[in-house]
């Protein structure tokens, strides 16, 4: 492009910087940033967010601070994406208090966190067993009406976040223990709760337990949705249980449920590795109304 008539603009540079950061080539991305400045090309918060994300993945917090200072000095305002990147990086290193402090500082500067930001910090406290702090953050989120679709029974919303955080981080036993105690404290799992614990089973390859939980879900009067079935199908695909999946697909299609985008992506990946599996899948339940 530089040798031709079309010169790279800020969008092209941002794409290249984002790609380099995704490949963990942050120093090369910084070189491109410096090149942008030398050429007088505008640098916006999107470009800086890619660089901050790259530095966070390496735990280079001093360099993250340098980038944040550079942003402020350039009269570029951090946004909620900036906040979420930094808090997520800190929480992954167990620095949840630091993440919360960053969030408070950003709020003072007029950057309001979103659901993702709050959930990152809640998950961080849950993984450390600091449930009181997790609850405090959750309640502050509810007070600000930040979480969408708020219902009166916000307690189950809180436990859904906790169970999800534990399942995502391989602490299925703790998640299951909390799930089983819900009825003892007067709470009833909803479809999100069930889908989350079913997904936890599938991530660990406990597919029979996932199916049993689906049956328990229905026995308790909670109807499964498209997400419930897709989570289990992805579990079958992940652990190459294709023959078992075909039986489950029959039930799925009879109930007019269909594959979602994540399931299709995984299905294509599995078939690409072993095309013979295509003959074992009787039909593709795509595009149905549910």
Buried (B, 14 or more C-beta within 10 A) or exposed (E): EEEEEEEBEBEEBBBBBBEBBEEEBBEBBBEBBEEBEEEEBEBEBBBBBBBBBBBBBEEBBEBBEEBBEBBEEEEBEBBBBBBBBBBBBBBBEEBBBBBBEBBEEBEEEEBEBBEEBBBBBBBBBBBBEBBEBBBBBBEEBBEEEBBEEEEEEBBBBBBBBBBBBBBBBEBBEBBBEBBEEBEEEEBEBBBBBBBBBBBBBBBBEBBEBBBEBBEBBEEEEBEBBBBBBBBBBBBBBBBEBBEBBBEBBEEBBEBEBBBBEEBBEBBEEBBEEEEEBEEEBEEEBEEEEE
